Amino acid sequence: MISQICSYAVMNDLMVANPAREVKSAKRRPKPIYAPDAMQLEAFRAIIRDYQNREDRMGPRPSDLLGDVVDLILATGARVSEAVGLKWQFVALESEHPSITIAGKVVDAKGQPKHYEDYLKSESGWRRILVPSELLPMLRRRKLSSNGNDFVFHTRTGAPNGTQDIHRALRRVREWADLDEELVPHAPRKSAVTAVADALGSKAPRSSPATSVPG
């Protein structure tokens, strides 16, 4: 912030140079990554279903959208915005090795409606991921009920389910089940990323910062 103020002053000839640029940024300690183990994740998946089918629930019949999105995140390590932005054109279910390609995302920027962007934060974000066999029944079920919709996960109006909706739903599940705040909404993805790193021979313990999923 100070650097921006000084830069503005230089632009208006109030200063000769920006001294803030000569100050090195303070080193930040890497934040430990919490990755639940397989039993915790299985319990979390069950909690989602229990929350949606709770006796005191009011309104229309619960949708399986939240549970399906979480299952995709656990199986692929995709971000919430990438999962809800997944289009059928990037899902290869009938190939010899079924896969999905992360090529876009749904964003919910302030002052703008939720919308799809066909680009990611970086080139390394674009990646093809093999789909575990356990995930195929869910994807095939959604394909049969898609009615020609472009998005794997969508609302009844046909629009993709926004990132904020999923985050909000995960927070409600956490509060309802009195879960640790570290568990949701980002820990499921970190668990998947850590599992991939372990499978590739990473020697880092689960409590250390997770490495990125290879493209």
C-alpha positions as CSV (number, residue, x, y, z in Angstrom):
1,M,0.0,0.0,0.0
2,I,2.8,2.4,0.9
3,S,4.5,1.6,-2.4
4,Q,1.4,2.4,-4.4
5,I,1.0,5.7,-2.5
6,C,4.6,6.6,-3.3
7,S,4.2,5.6,-6.9
8,Y,1.2,7.9,-7.2
9,A,3.3,10.7,-5.7
10,V,6.1,10.1,-8.2
11,M,3.6,10.2,-11.1
12,N,2.4,13.7,-9.8
13,D,6.0,15.0,-9.5
14,L,5.7,15.1,-5.7
15,M,8.6,12.7,-5.2
16,V,11.7,11.9,-7.3
17,A,11.7,8.2,-6.7
18,N,9.7,5.5,-4.9
19,P,11.8,4.5,-1.8
20,A,9.4,1.7,-0.9
21,R,10.6,-0.3,-3.8
22,E,14.0,-0.6,-2.2
23,V,12.6,-2.3,0.9
24,K,12.6,-6.1,0.7
25,S,9.4,-7.9,1.5
26,A,9.3,-9.6,4.9
27,K,9.6,-13.4,4.7
28,R,6.4,-15.2,5.5
29,R,6.4,-18.6,7.2
30,P,4.7,-21.2,5.1
31,K,1.3,-22.0,6.5
32,P,1.0,-25.7,7.4
33,I,-1.5,-27.5,5.1
34,Y,-4.1,-29.6,6.9
35,A,-5.0,-32.7,4.9
36,P,-7.6,-35.1,6.5
37,D,-6.9,-38.7,6.2
38,A,-9.0,-41.2,4.4
39,M,-11.2,-42.1,7.4
40,Q,-11.9,-38.5,8.1
41,L,-12.8,-37.8,4.5
42,E,-15.2,-40.8,4.4
43,A,-16.8,-39.6,7.5
44,F,-17.1,-36.1,6.0
45,R,-18.8,-37.5,2.9
46,A,-21.3,-39.3,5.1
47,I,-22.0,-36.1,7.1
48,I,-22.9,-34.2,3.8
49,R,-25.5,-36.8,3.1
50,D,-26.8,-36.8,6.6
51,Y,-27.0,-33.0,6.6
52,Q,-29.0,-33.0,3.3
53,N,-31.4,-35.7,4.6
54,R,-31.8,-34.4,8.2
55,E,-35.3,-34.7,9.7
56,D,-35.7,-31.0,10.4
57,R,-34.9,-30.0,6.8
58,M,-37.5,-27.8,5.1
59,G,-38.0,-27.1,1.4
60,P,-37.7,-29.2,-1.7
61,R,-36.1,-32.6,-1.9
62,P,-32.3,-32.3,-1.3
63,S,-30.1,-32.3,-4.4
64,D,-27.1,-34.5,-4.7
65,L,-25.1,-31.6,-6.2
66,L,-23.0,-30.8,-3.2
67,G,-21.9,-34.4,-2.5
68,D,-21.1,-34.9,-6.2
69,V,-18.9,-31.8,-6.3
70,V,-17.0,-32.8,-3.2
71,D,-16.5,-36.3,-4.7
72,L,-15.0,-34.8,-7.8
73,I,-12.7,-32.5,-5.8
74,L,-11.5,-35.5,-3.7
75,A,-10.9,-37.6,-6.8
76,T,-9.1,-35.0,-8.9
77,G,-7.8,-32.2,-6.6
78,A,-9.7,-29.6,-8.6
79,R,-10.6,-26.3,-7.0
80,V,-14.2,-25.5,-6.3
81,S,-14.4,-23.0,-9.1
82,E,-12.8,-25.5,-11.5
83,A,-15.2,-28.3,-10.4
84,V,-18.4,-26.3,-10.8
85,G,-17.0,-24.9,-14.1
86,L,-16.4,-28.3,-15.6
87,K,-18.0,-28.7,-19.0
88,W,-19.0,-32.0,-20.7
89,Q,-16.9,-31.2,-23.7
90,F,-13.9,-31.7,-21.4
91,V,-15.1,-35.0,-20.0
92,A,-14.0,-38.2,-21.8
93,L,-16.0,-40.9,-20.2
94,E,-15.9,-43.5,-23.0
95,S,-12.2,-43.4,-23.8
96,E,-9.9,-46.2,-22.8
97,H,-8.6,-44.1,-19.9
98,P,-11.5,-41.8,-18.8
99,S,-10.3,-38.3,-18.0
100,I,-11.4,-34.7,-17.4
101,T,-9.6,-31.6,-18.6
102,I,-9.5,-28.5,-16.3
103,A,-9.8,-25.7,-18.8
104,G,-12.0,-23.1,-17.2
105,K,-13.7,-21.9,-14.0
106,V,-16.8,-20.2,-12.6
107,V,-16.0,-16.9,-10.9
108,D,-18.1,-14.8,-8.6
109,A,-16.4,-11.4,-8.7
110,K,-17.8,-8.5,-6.7
111,G,-20.3,-6.5,-8.6
112,Q,-20.6,-9.1,-11.3
113,P,-22.9,-12.1,-11.8
114,K,-21.4,-15.6,-11.7
115,H,-19.9,-16.3,-15.0
116,Y,-17.7,-18.8,-16.8
117,E,-14.1,-18.0,-17.8
118,D,-12.3,-20.2,-20.3
119,Y,-8.9,-19.4,-18.9
120,L,-7.2,-20.2,-15.6
121,K,-4.8,-18.3,-13.3
122,S,-1.7,-19.7,-15.1
123,E,-0.8,-22.1,-17.9
124,S,0.1,-24.8,-15.4
125,G,-3.6,-24.6,-14.3
126,W,-4.7,-26.3,-17.5
127,R,-4.3,-30.0,-16.9
128,R,-5.8,-33.4,-17.9
129,I,-6.7,-35.7,-15.0
130,L,-7.5,-39.4,-15.2
131,V,-10.8,-40.2,-13.6
132,P,-10.8,-43.0,-10.9
133,S,-13.2,-45.8,-11.6
134,E,-15.2,-45.0,-8.4
135,L,-16.1,-41.6,-9.9
136,L,-17.5,-42.9,-13.2
137,P,-21.0,-43.9,-12.0
138,M,-21.6,-40.4,-10.7
139,L,-20.4,-38.8,-13.9
140,R,-22.5,-41.2,-16.0
141,R,-25.6,-40.5,-13.9
142,R,-25.2,-36.7,-14.3
143,K,-24.6,-37.2,-18.0
144,L,-27.9,-39.0,-18.4
145,S,-29.8,-36.2,-16.5
146,S,-27.9,-33.3,-18.1
147,N,-30.6,-32.7,-20.8
148,G,-28.0,-31.3,-23.1
149,N,-26.6,-28.8,-20.5
150,D,-23.0,-27.7,-21.1
151,F,-22.0,-28.0,-17.4
152,V,-21.5,-31.2,-15.4
153,F,-22.8,-29.4,-12.3
154,H,-25.6,-26.9,-12.9
155,T,-28.7,-25.4,-11.3
156,R,-32.3,-26.1,-12.5
157,T,-32.1,-23.0,-14.7
158,G,-29.2,-24.5,-16.6
159,A,-26.5,-22.2,-15.2
160,P,-23.4,-23.5,-13.5
161,N,-23.6,-23.7,-9.7
162,G,-21.5,-20.7,-8.4
163,T,-18.5,-21.1,-6.2
164,Q,-20.0,-19.1,-3.4
165,D,-23.0,-21.5,-3.3
166,I,-20.7,-24.5,-2.7
167,H,-18.6,-22.6,-0.2
168,R,-21.7,-21.5,1.7
169,A,-23.1,-25.0,1.7
170,L,-19.9,-26.5,3.0
171,R,-19.8,-23.9,5.8
172,R,-23.4,-24.8,6.8
173,V,-22.5,-28.5,6.9
174,R,-19.4,-27.7,9.1
175,E,-21.5,-25.6,11.5
176,W,-24.3,-28.2,11.6
177,A,-21.9,-31.1,12.4
178,D,-19.6,-28.9,14.6
179,L,-16.6,-29.8,12.5
180,D,-13.1,-28.3,12.8
181,E,-12.9,-25.0,10.7
182,E,-9.8,-26.4,9.0
183,L,-11.7,-29.2,7.4
184,V,-13.8,-27.2,5.0
185,P,-14.0,-25.8,2.4
186,H,-10.4,-26.2,1.2
187,A,-9.1,-29.2,3.0
188,P,-10.7,-31.8,0.7
189,R,-8.7,-30.5,-2.2
190,K,-5.5,-30.4,-0.2
191,S,-6.1,-34.0,0.8
192,A,-6.3,-35.0,-2.9
193,V,-3.2,-33.0,-3.7
194,T,-1.3,-34.6,-0.9
195,A,-2.4,-38.1,-1.9
196,V,-1.1,-37.5,-5.4
197,A,2.2,-36.3,-4.0
198,D,2.5,-39.3,-1.8
199,A,1.7,-41.6,-4.7
200,L,4.5,-40.0,-6.7
201,G,6.9,-40.7,-3.9
202,S,6.9,-37.4,-2.1
203,K,8.8,-37.7,1.2
204,A,7.0,-34.7,2.7
205,P,4.7,-35.5,5.7
206,R,1.0,-34.8,5.3
207,S,1.3,-31.8,7.6
208,S,3.7,-30.0,5.3
209,P,2.7,-27.7,2.5
210,A,1.2,-29.8,-0.3
211,T,2.7,-29.8,-3.7
212,S,0.8,-28.9,-6.8
213,V,-0.9,-31.6,-8.9
214,P,1.2,-32.3,-11.9
215,G,-0.4,-31.3,-15.3
